[in-house]
Amino acid sequence: MLFRSYRTLERCFKNLEQQDYKAFEVIIVLDGPNKRAEKEIRKLKPNFEYQVFTKEWGGAPAARNYGFEKSTGDYVAYMDPDIFLYPETLRVWANIFEERPHINRVRGMYDIINEQGEVMFPIGQTPGFPDGSVWYEAFKYTNFCSGMFPIRREYNVGWREELKSLQDWDMGVRMLQKTDFKGTDWHYINQS
């Protein structure tokens, strides 16, 4: 967890409690000691179990890699605590992975939502063709990746800890290189 992002953790936890798919694990990694975050986390009493780890400061990529090492699930999503999922999101993701064993990453649209729950504007547009298919080669040229979308555990390429920015783009590009940017093992959920 980064800097003061613990401030949105309570809302994130409430959001996870609303998921209609309940087979998930939550791992929180504090990037360096943070007494205030530890105190705030102890106040939370969600209806699911979670683990908290503190590691020496190393930046977001190092914290995410550490969290992956501690995780046990078949799929992993690297969510910041200011990410709020729609109630059906985890079920949709799990169904795609279970029904399509060749899929290693699920992507889709996401929205910026205000405090009243209103969609301010959709983001996460992905370049595509008129038939709705994704033009994955465009990922070579600009960042269309969010690191929060789930990946199959064995497909994880890890986060490059030396990068100071655009880590999600780097990770997405390295995954797409495995299929020569064809994205044949990615599934895009088009919500438009």
C-alpha positions as CSV (number, residue, x, y, z in Angstrom):
1,M,0.0,0.0,0.0
2,L,1.4,3.4,-1.0
3,F,1.7,6.5,1.1
4,R,-1.7,7.5,2.3
5,S,-3.8,5.1,0.3
6,Y,-5.0,3.5,3.5
7,R,-7.6,6.3,3.6
8,T,-9.6,4.6,0.9
9,L,-9.1,1.0,2.2
10,E,-12.3,1.0,4.3
11,R,-14.3,1.8,1.2
12,C,-12.4,-0.7,-0.9
13,F,-13.1,-3.4,1.8
14,K,-16.8,-2.6,1.8
15,N,-16.7,-2.9,-2.0
16,L,-15.1,-6.4,-1.7
17,E,-17.8,-7.4,0.8
18,Q,-20.4,-6.7,-1.9
19,Q,-18.8,-9.0,-4.4
20,D,-21.1,-11.9,-5.4
21,Y,-18.1,-14.2,-5.9
22,K,-16.6,-14.9,-2.4
23,A,-13.6,-17.1,-3.2
24,F,-10.8,-14.5,-3.1
25,E,-7.9,-13.6,-0.8
26,V,-6.7,-10.2,0.1
27,I,-3.1,-9.4,0.8
28,I,-2.0,-5.9,1.8
29,V,1.6,-5.0,1.5
30,L,2.8,-1.8,3.3
31,D,5.7,-0.4,1.3
32,G,7.9,0.4,4.3
33,P,6.8,0.9,8.0
34,N,3.7,3.0,8.3
35,K,2.3,3.3,11.9
36,R,-0.8,5.3,10.8
37,A,-1.7,2.8,8.1
38,E,-1.2,-0.1,10.5
39,K,-3.5,1.6,13.0
40,E,-6.2,2.2,10.4
41,I,-6.0,-1.3,9.0
42,R,-6.5,-2.8,12.5
43,K,-9.8,-0.9,12.8
44,L,-11.2,-2.7,9.8
45,K,-13.5,-5.7,10.5
46,P,-14.6,-7.0,7.1
47,N,-16.5,-10.3,6.6
48,F,-13.5,-11.8,4.8
49,E,-10.0,-12.7,5.9
50,Y,-6.9,-10.6,4.9
51,Q,-3.2,-10.6,5.5
52,V,-1.0,-7.6,6.1
53,F,2.7,-7.6,5.4
54,T,5.2,-4.8,5.9
55,K,8.4,-4.8,3.8
56,E,11.3,-2.5,3.5
57,W,10.6,0.4,1.2
58,G,11.2,-0.5,-2.4
59,G,8.5,1.2,-4.4
60,A,5.2,-0.1,-5.8
61,P,6.7,-2.8,-8.1
62,A,8.6,-4.4,-5.3
63,A,5.6,-4.3,-3.0
64,R,3.5,-6.0,-5.7
65,N,6.1,-8.7,-6.3
66,Y,6.2,-9.3,-2.6
67,G,2.4,-9.6,-2.4
68,F,2.5,-12.1,-5.3
69,E,5.0,-14.3,-3.5
70,K,2.6,-14.3,-0.5
71,S,-0.5,-15.1,-2.5
72,T,-1.9,-18.6,-3.2
73,G,-4.7,-18.1,-5.7
74,D,-4.8,-19.2,-9.3
75,Y,-5.4,-15.7,-10.5
76,V,-4.0,-12.4,-9.2
77,A,-5.1,-8.7,-9.6
78,Y,-2.9,-6.0,-8.3
79,M,-5.4,-3.6,-6.9
80,D,-4.7,-0.3,-5.2
81,P,-7.1,0.5,-2.4
82,D,-8.7,3.3,-4.4
83,I,-10.0,0.7,-6.9
84,F,-13.7,-0.1,-6.5
85,L,-15.2,-3.0,-8.4
86,Y,-18.7,-3.5,-9.5
87,P,-20.4,-6.3,-7.4
88,E,-20.2,-8.9,-10.2
89,T,-16.6,-8.2,-11.3
90,L,-14.8,-11.0,-9.5
91,R,-17.4,-13.5,-10.7
92,V,-17.2,-12.3,-14.3
93,W,-13.4,-12.6,-14.2
94,A,-13.4,-16.1,-12.6
95,N,-16.0,-17.3,-15.2
96,I,-13.8,-16.1,-18.1
97,F,-10.7,-17.9,-16.7
98,E,-12.7,-21.1,-15.9
99,E,-14.5,-21.3,-19.3
100,R,-11.5,-20.3,-21.4
101,P,-8.4,-22.1,-20.2
102,H,-6.3,-20.5,-22.9
103,I,-7.0,-17.0,-21.5
104,N,-4.2,-15.6,-19.3
105,R,-5.3,-12.0,-18.8
106,V,-8.7,-10.4,-18.6
107,R,-9.1,-6.7,-19.4
108,G,-12.0,-4.3,-19.8
109,M,-13.4,-0.9,-19.3
110,Y,-13.4,0.8,-16.0
111,D,-14.9,4.0,-14.7
112,I,-14.0,6.9,-12.5
113,I,-16.9,7.1,-9.9
114,N,-17.5,10.0,-7.5
115,E,-18.5,9.8,-3.9
116,Q,-22.2,9.6,-4.8
117,G,-21.5,6.5,-6.9
118,E,-22.1,8.3,-10.2
119,V,-19.9,7.5,-13.2
120,M,-17.9,10.7,-14.0
121,F,-16.5,9.4,-17.2
122,P,-15.4,6.0,-18.5
123,I,-11.7,5.4,-19.1
124,G,-9.6,2.5,-20.1
125,Q,-10.5,2.7,-23.8
126,T,-8.7,0.1,-25.8
127,P,-7.9,0.7,-29.5
128,G,-9.8,-1.7,-31.7
129,F,-11.2,-2.6,-35.1
130,P,-14.8,-2.0,-36.4
131,D,-15.6,-5.7,-35.5
132,G,-14.9,-5.0,-31.8
133,S,-11.6,-6.9,-31.7
134,V,-8.6,-5.2,-30.0
135,W,-5.6,-3.9,-31.8
136,Y,-3.0,-5.2,-29.4
137,E,-0.1,-3.9,-31.4
138,A,-1.1,-0.4,-30.3
139,F,0.2,-1.3,-26.9
140,K,3.7,-0.9,-28.3
141,Y,3.2,2.8,-28.8
142,T,1.1,4.0,-25.9
143,N,-0.1,2.9,-22.5
144,F,-3.5,1.2,-22.6
145,C,-2.7,-1.1,-19.6
146,S,-3.8,-1.0,-16.1
147,G,-2.0,-3.3,-13.7
148,M,-5.2,-4.0,-11.8
149,F,-6.8,-6.4,-14.2
150,P,-6.4,-10.1,-13.3
151,I,-3.8,-12.5,-14.7
152,R,-3.4,-16.3,-14.5
153,R,-0.8,-17.1,-11.8
154,E,1.6,-19.0,-14.1
155,Y,1.4,-16.1,-16.6
156,N,2.7,-13.5,-14.2
157,V,5.9,-11.9,-15.5
158,G,6.5,-9.9,-12.4
159,W,7.0,-6.2,-12.0
160,R,10.3,-4.6,-12.9
161,E,11.4,-3.0,-9.7
162,E,13.8,-0.6,-11.3
163,L,11.1,1.3,-13.1
164,K,9.9,4.5,-11.5
165,S,6.8,5.0,-13.8
166,L,4.7,3.2,-16.4
167,Q,5.2,-0.1,-14.6
168,D,1.7,-1.4,-15.7
169,W,2.5,-0.6,-19.3
170,D,5.8,-2.4,-19.1
171,M,4.2,-5.5,-17.6
172,G,1.5,-5.5,-20.3
173,V,4.0,-5.1,-23.1
174,R,6.1,-8.0,-21.8
175,M,3.0,-10.2,-21.6
176,L,1.9,-9.3,-25.1
177,Q,5.4,-10.0,-26.5
178,K,4.7,-13.7,-25.7
179,T,2.1,-13.7,-28.5
180,D,3.9,-11.3,-30.8
181,F,1.3,-8.6,-29.8
182,K,-1.6,-10.7,-31.1
183,G,-3.2,-11.0,-27.6
184,T,-4.6,-14.4,-28.3
185,D,-4.4,-15.3,-24.6
186,W,-6.1,-12.0,-23.5
187,H,-9.8,-11.5,-23.1
188,Y,-11.2,-8.0,-23.5
189,I,-14.6,-7.2,-21.9
190,N,-16.2,-4.5,-24.0
191,Q,-18.7,-2.7,-21.9
192,S,-19.7,-0.1,-24.4
